């Protein structure tokens, strides 16, 4: 705690301590969601849990004769094989989670489990499934969630740490933080490679643009370069679609800077070494895709009401439907928890919707428009790439797309807005600080409200009649440690994260304003804060790499087409 308070007072430390601090905050946020959500309450969690338990026991390939009906049959402990029975509250938000049977630790005899993720790359599942080798029952499943949460926390922390190494990093860091919607935090607490996919895409994009931004001295950003390598290997081995998000992120990164920067970067020996390290890992992903495509069929059925196959429908119709629904997915980007059955409170959707609209409109108001090439490309991808992917599945599986599938592109899009805003000086006036303070407390409130609202859905159910009082008087279900303890912890961790961000953006300014004993004292504190914000004339990039707007010496100041 002393280290945390010291970092808050002084601004962010060097990359490694920054990474550790951010990883801790993200791990706590994801971990609290992992404990608060009832078992199998995350989307498609039974299929991924069964797959993980099978992979860690050596069942990696889909064998002939094991694919029947609704998925691939594997041999796993019975408490894992029976997890589909936990979904009694699924799609019915009036039903509390107490209807689910307990998951017993001694229910370990081998049985047949069915998973629709049989052909997925085994990398994520092998890591997440490790706890089932020495734990059993509900503790094993919670441990699997925490392992998945830790993986996501590491990549989000690496992405944010990389962004702090940009020239003029404040806008990108701020927009990236606002992109961490309740939906992303919720997904980070479940067993599903979708969450790791989002985190790794954000890390790959952030690290790549930092390398491009420091093209003349890549040695200074070796941690960011390592982040790109690790994220590339993970995305190549997460899901088949993950490579699409990686390609999109790299294209947007290239379009955010002048082309000569990219050409110069890929002649740098450090970058070439990083590429050489990443290529074998990426090739493993391609090898798995080949093996899976030529193996036995992996029969999976999407949830009822989502998939509606249209074998005779023209492909263009599916494409047009996806284009028409592009903005219908925005509520799912913000928060549609559970199995698409628990939307975030309307206030939360309104707040984040307003922030997203503002971010989408800002590039139209900051000239010249040609400097926003990366943003335009990312926006076009948000429209076209999901539509093309859904069209490929239109005839066979119907309309299966969900908003969470597009979240990697959403994160890339909004971070590209932050990159474009670097041309503007970050506001430091008292009015700007006050507005920032109000908005940050509003974000803390919205995150906490969403957390307790989702808990209410599982503890007592959500009915037409307000039943908040029954949370206290007669809860039907309780998560480990109790819903109130988890909510209080979530509030504290969220506030700590927001405090860290606020003091990074506004050095010397308090997030909580205390009444001064006298007017003179208050003015003195304000002057001290402003003096703390302004760097001395003699300061250089070597002494202030992370904390302010000044452009590092030796870097380009002029802007041109496609340059941030």
DALINLIN-V893731 format. One record per pair of residues at least 6 apart in sequence whose ideal C-beta (glycine too) atoms are under 6 Angstrom apart, sorted by the first residue. I is the first residue (numbers start at 0). GAP is how many residues later the second one is. D is the distance in Angstrom with one decimal. If there is no record, write none. Layout:
i=I gap=GAP d=D
i=I gap=GAP d=D
This chain:
i=6 gap=6 d=5.6
i=7 gap=492 d=5.8
i=7 gap=495 d=4.9
i=10 gap=493 d=5.9
i=10 gap=496 d=5.4
i=10 gap=536 d=4.4
i=11 gap=6 d=4.9
i=11 gap=152 d=5.8
i=11 gap=492 d=5.5
i=11 gap=534 d=5.1
i=14 gap=146 d=5.4
i=14 gap=208 d=4.8
i=17 gap=143 d=4.9
i=18 gap=138 d=5.2
i=18 gap=142 d=4.5
i=21 gap=135 d=3.8
i=21 gap=138 d=5.3
i=22 gap=130 d=5.1
i=22 gap=131 d=5.7
i=22 gap=134 d=3.8
i=24 gap=472 d=4.7
i=25 gap=127 d=3.7
i=25 gap=130 d=4.9
i=25 gap=131 d=5.6
i=26 gap=123 d=5.6
i=26 gap=126 d=3.9
i=27 gap=465 d=4.6
i=28 gap=156 d=5.3
i=28 gap=464 d=5.8
i=29 gap=119 d=3.5
i=29 gap=122 d=5.8
i=29 gap=123 d=5.7
i=29 gap=158 d=3.7
i=29 gap=159 d=5.0
i=30 gap=115 d=5.7
i=30 gap=118 d=5.2
i=31 gap=454 d=5.8
i=31 gap=457 d=5.9
i=31 gap=458 d=4.9
i=32 gap=152 d=5.8
i=32 gap=153 d=5.3
i=32 gap=156 d=2.9
i=33 gap=111 d=3.8
i=33 gap=112 d=5.7
i=33 gap=115 d=5.2
i=33 gap=155 d=3.7
i=34 gap=444 d=5.8
i=34 gap=445 d=5.4
i=35 gap=419 d=5.7
i=35 gap=443 d=5.1
i=35 gap=450 d=5.0
i=36 gap=152 d=5.9
i=37 gap=59 d=3.9
i=37 gap=420 d=5.2
i=38 gap=47 d=5.3
i=38 gap=102 d=5.6
i=39 gap=6 d=5.2
i=39 gap=43 d=5.5
i=39 gap=46 d=3.9
i=39 gap=47 d=5.8
i=40 gap=297 d=5.8
i=41 gap=148 d=2.6
i=41 gap=150 d=6.0
i=42 gap=296 d=5.6
i=43 gap=148 d=5.9
i=44 gap=145 d=5.5
i=44 gap=146 d=5.2
i=45 gap=37 d=4.4
i=45 gap=38 d=4.9
i=46 gap=68 d=4.5
i=46 gap=69 d=4.7
i=46 gap=70 d=4.8
i=47 gap=69 d=5.6
i=47 gap=143 d=4.9
i=47 gap=144 d=5.2
i=48 gap=34 d=5.8
i=48 gap=142 d=5.0
i=49 gap=26 d=5.9
i=49 gap=30 d=5.8
i=49 gap=63 d=4.2
i=49 gap=65 d=4.2
i=50 gap=64 d=4.6
i=50 gap=66 d=4.3
i=50 gap=74 d=5.1
i=51 gap=73 d=4.0
i=51 gap=76 d=4.7
i=51 gap=77 d=3.5
i=52 gap=23 d=4.3
i=52 gap=27 d=4.5
i=52 gap=76 d=5.3
i=52 gap=79 d=4.9
i=53 gap=20 d=3.7
i=53 gap=22 d=5.4
i=54 gap=67 d=4.5
i=54 gap=70 d=4.1
i=54 gap=71 d=5.1
i=54 gap=74 d=5.6
i=55 gap=70 d=5.7
i=55 gap=73 d=3.4
i=55 gap=74 d=5.9
i=58 gap=15 d=5.1
i=59 gap=62 d=4.9
i=61 gap=10 d=5.4
i=61 gap=56 d=4.9
i=61 gap=57 d=6.0
i=61 gap=233 d=4.9
i=61 gap=234 d=5.0
i=61 gap=236 d=5.8
i=63 gap=232 d=5.3
i=65 gap=6 d=5.6
i=65 gap=7 d=4.7
i=66 gap=229 d=5.2
i=66 gap=230 d=5.4
i=66 gap=231 d=6.0
i=66 gap=232 d=5.2
i=69 gap=44 d=5.9
i=69 gap=231 d=5.0
i=70 gap=43 d=4.6
i=70 gap=44 d=5.1
i=70 gap=45 d=4.0
i=70 gap=229 d=5.0
i=71 gap=43 d=5.6
i=71 gap=46 d=2.9
i=71 gap=226 d=5.6
i=72 gap=39 d=5.2
i=72 gap=41 d=5.8
i=73 gap=39 d=5.3
i=74 gap=35 d=5.3
i=75 gap=37 d=4.6
i=76 gap=31 d=4.6
i=77 gap=29 d=4.9
i=77 gap=31 d=5.3
i=77 gap=33 d=4.2
i=78 gap=24 d=5.2
i=78 gap=28 d=4.1
i=78 gap=58 d=5.6
i=79 gap=33 d=5.9
i=80 gap=30 d=4.2
i=80 gap=32 d=3.5
i=85 gap=14 d=4.6
i=87 gap=11 d=4.1
i=87 gap=12 d=5.6
i=88 gap=6 d=4.4
i=88 gap=8 d=5.2
i=88 gap=10 d=5.8
i=89 gap=249 d=4.8
i=90 gap=248 d=5.8
i=90 gap=250 d=5.1
i=92 gap=248 d=5.0
i=92 gap=249 d=5.5
i=92 gap=364 d=5.3
i=92 gap=369 d=4.8
i=93 gap=367 d=4.6
i=93 gap=369 d=5.2
i=94 gap=366 d=5.6
i=95 gap=364 d=5.6
i=95 gap=365 d=4.5
i=95 gap=380 d=4.0
i=95 gap=381 d=5.0
i=96 gap=361 d=4.2
i=96 gap=380 d=4.4
i=97 gap=378 d=4.4
i=97 gap=379 d=4.0
i=102 gap=34 d=5.2
i=102 gap=35 d=4.4
i=103 gap=33 d=5.5
i=104 gap=31 d=4.7
i=104 gap=32 d=3.1
i=107 gap=28 d=5.2
i=115 gap=184 d=3.0
i=117 gap=180 d=4.3
i=118 gap=173 d=4.3
i=118 gap=179 d=3.9
i=120 gap=116 d=4.8
i=120 gap=167 d=4.9
i=122 gap=114 d=4.0
i=123 gap=69 d=4.5
i=123 gap=72 d=5.9
i=123 gap=114 d=5.9
i=127 gap=16 d=5.2
i=127 gap=19 d=5.2
i=127 gap=20 d=5.0
i=130 gap=9 d=5.2
i=130 gap=12 d=3.6
i=130 gap=13 d=5.2
i=131 gap=8 d=4.9
i=134 gap=8 d=5.5
i=143 gap=47 d=5.5
i=144 gap=46 d=5.8
i=147 gap=43 d=5.5
i=148 gap=39 d=5.5
i=148 gap=40 d=5.7
i=150 gap=45 d=5.5
i=151 gap=36 d=4.4
i=151 gap=43 d=5.1
i=151 gap=44 d=5.6
i=151 gap=47 d=4.4
i=154 gap=44 d=3.7
i=154 gap=45 d=5.0
i=154 gap=48 d=4.3
i=155 gap=43 d=4.8
i=157 gap=45 d=4.8
i=157 gap=69 d=4.4
i=158 gap=43 d=4.4
i=158 gap=44 d=3.8
i=158 gap=47 d=4.0
i=161 gap=44 d=4.3
i=161 gap=45 d=4.5
i=161 gap=48 d=4.7
i=161 gap=62 d=4.1
i=161 gap=65 d=5.4
i=162 gap=6 d=5.7
i=162 gap=9 d=4.9
i=162 gap=10 d=5.1
i=162 gap=13 d=5.9
i=162 gap=43 d=5.0
i=163 gap=382 d=4.6
i=164 gap=45 d=5.0
i=164 gap=56 d=5.2
i=164 gap=59 d=5.8
i=165 gap=6 d=5.8
i=165 gap=44 d=5.7
i=165 gap=47 d=5.3
i=166 gap=46 d=5.8
i=166 gap=384 d=5.1
i=166 gap=385 d=5.5
i=166 gap=388 d=5.7
i=167 gap=254 d=4.3
i=167 gap=381 d=4.9
i=169 gap=256 d=4.5
i=169 gap=335 d=5.5
i=170 gap=247 d=4.5
i=170 gap=250 d=3.9
i=170 gap=251 d=5.6
i=171 gap=246 d=3.5
i=171 gap=247 d=5.6
i=174 gap=239 d=5.4
i=174 gap=242 d=5.5
i=174 gap=243 d=3.5
i=175 gap=239 d=5.1
i=176 gap=324 d=5.4
i=177 gap=177 d=5.6
i=178 gap=232 d=5.3
i=178 gap=235 d=4.6
i=180 gap=153 d=5.0
i=180 gap=171 d=5.8
i=181 gap=153 d=4.1
i=181 gap=162 d=5.7
i=181 gap=265 d=6.0
i=181 gap=268 d=4.1
i=182 gap=151 d=6.0
i=182 gap=152 d=4.6
i=185 gap=151 d=5.1
i=186 gap=8 d=4.2
i=187 gap=7 d=4.8
i=192 gap=45 d=5.0
i=192 gap=46 d=5.5
i=193 gap=210 d=5.8
i=195 gap=42 d=5.8
i=196 gap=41 d=5.0
i=196 gap=45 d=5.0
i=196 gap=211 d=5.9
i=197 gap=209 d=4.8
i=197 gap=210 d=5.2
i=199 gap=31 d=4.4
i=199 gap=34 d=4.5
i=199 gap=35 d=5.0
i=200 gap=44 d=4.6
i=200 gap=48 d=5.6
i=200 gap=207 d=3.7
i=201 gap=209 d=4.7
i=202 gap=24 d=5.2
i=202 gap=28 d=4.3
i=203 gap=24 d=5.6
i=203 gap=27 d=3.6
i=203 gap=42 d=5.9
i=203 gap=45 d=5.3
i=204 gap=44 d=3.9
i=204 gap=207 d=5.1
i=206 gap=17 d=4.2
i=206 gap=20 d=3.7
i=206 gap=21 d=4.0
i=207 gap=20 d=5.3
i=207 gap=45 d=4.3
i=208 gap=44 d=4.9
i=209 gap=11 d=5.2
i=209 gap=14 d=4.0
i=210 gap=7 d=6.0
i=210 gap=10 d=5.8
i=210 gap=13 d=5.8
i=210 gap=14 d=5.6
i=211 gap=45 d=4.8
i=211 gap=49 d=5.3
i=211 gap=53 d=5.9
i=213 gap=6 d=5.5
i=213 gap=7 d=4.7
i=214 gap=46 d=4.8
i=214 gap=49 d=5.3
i=214 gap=50 d=4.9
i=217 gap=50 d=5.1
i=217 gap=52 d=4.8
i=224 gap=49 d=5.0
i=228 gap=45 d=5.0
i=228 gap=48 d=5.3
i=228 gap=49 d=4.6
i=231 gap=46 d=4.5
i=232 gap=45 d=6.0
i=232 gap=48 d=3.2
i=234 gap=7 d=4.3
i=234 gap=11 d=4.4
i=235 gap=7 d=5.9
i=235 gap=46 d=4.1
i=235 gap=49 d=3.1
i=236 gap=48 d=4.5
i=239 gap=49 d=5.7
i=244 gap=163 d=4.0
i=247 gap=133 d=5.1
i=248 gap=163 d=5.1
i=251 gap=122 d=5.0
i=251 gap=125 d=5.4
i=251 gap=126 d=4.6
i=251 gap=160 d=5.5
i=251 gap=164 d=5.7
i=253 gap=8 d=5.0
i=254 gap=118 d=4.6
i=254 gap=119 d=4.4
i=254 gap=122 d=4.6
i=254 gap=307 d=5.9
i=255 gap=118 d=3.1
i=255 gap=163 d=5.3
i=255 gap=308 d=5.1
i=256 gap=306 d=5.4
i=257 gap=304 d=5.9
i=257 gap=305 d=4.9
i=264 gap=6 d=5.4
i=301 gap=98 d=4.8
i=305 gap=94 d=5.6
i=306 gap=90 d=5.3
i=306 gap=91 d=4.4
i=306 gap=93 d=5.1
i=307 gap=90 d=3.8
i=307 gap=91 d=6.0
i=308 gap=89 d=4.5
i=309 gap=85 d=6.0
i=310 gap=84 d=5.2
i=314 gap=76 d=5.3
i=317 gap=73 d=4.6
i=317 gap=76 d=3.2
i=318 gap=68 d=5.1
i=318 gap=72 d=4.5
i=321 gap=65 d=3.7
i=321 gap=68 d=4.8
i=322 gap=64 d=5.4
i=325 gap=57 d=5.6
i=328 gap=74 d=3.7
i=330 gap=18 d=5.6
i=331 gap=71 d=2.5
i=332 gap=70 d=5.3
i=332 gap=77 d=5.4
i=333 gap=10 d=5.9
i=333 gap=15 d=5.3
i=333 gap=18 d=4.4
i=334 gap=9 d=3.1
i=334 gap=115 d=5.6
i=335 gap=7 d=5.0
i=336 gap=117 d=5.1
i=341 gap=112 d=5.7
i=341 gap=115 d=4.8
i=343 gap=106 d=4.8
i=344 gap=104 d=5.8
i=344 gap=108 d=5.3
i=347 gap=98 d=4.5
i=347 gap=102 d=5.2
i=350 gap=95 d=5.3
i=358 gap=55 d=5.5
i=358 gap=58 d=4.8
i=362 gap=9 d=4.5
i=362 gap=12 d=5.0
i=362 gap=57 d=5.9
i=369 gap=191 d=4.8
i=370 gap=188 d=5.8
i=371 gap=48 d=5.0
i=372 gap=189 d=3.9
i=373 gap=42 d=4.6
i=374 gap=41 d=4.8
i=374 gap=42 d=6.0
i=374 gap=45 d=5.5
i=377 gap=34 d=5.5
i=377 gap=35 d=4.2
i=377 gap=38 d=4.7
i=380 gap=28 d=5.8
i=381 gap=27 d=5.2
i=381 gap=31 d=5.6
i=385 gap=20 d=5.1
i=389 gap=11 d=4.7
i=418 gap=145 d=4.4
i=421 gap=142 d=5.6
i=424 gap=124 d=5.9
i=425 gap=123 d=5.3
i=427 gap=105 d=5.7
i=432 gap=73 d=5.3
i=432 gap=76 d=5.3
i=439 gap=58 d=4.9
i=439 gap=62 d=5.4
i=443 gap=50 d=5.1
i=443 gap=51 d=5.3
i=443 gap=54 d=5.3
i=446 gap=47 d=4.9
i=447 gap=43 d=4.8
i=450 gap=39 d=4.9
i=451 gap=35 d=4.9
i=454 gap=28 d=4.6
i=455 gap=15 d=5.9
i=457 gap=19 d=5.9
i=458 gap=12 d=5.9
i=458 gap=16 d=4.7
i=458 gap=18 d=5.4
i=458 gap=24 d=5.3
i=459 gap=7 d=5.5
i=459 gap=10 d=4.7
i=459 gap=16 d=5.5
i=498 gap=12 d=5.2
i=501 gap=9 d=4.7
i=506 gap=25 d=5.4
i=506 gap=26 d=5.2
i=507 gap=21 d=3.7
i=507 gap=24 d=3.3
i=507 gap=25 d=5.7
i=508 gap=20 d=5.2
i=515 gap=6 d=3.3
i=534 gap=9 d=5.8
i=534 gap=13 d=5.9
i=539 gap=13 d=5.8
i=540 gap=11 d=3.5
i=540 gap=12 d=5.6
i=550 gap=6 d=5.8
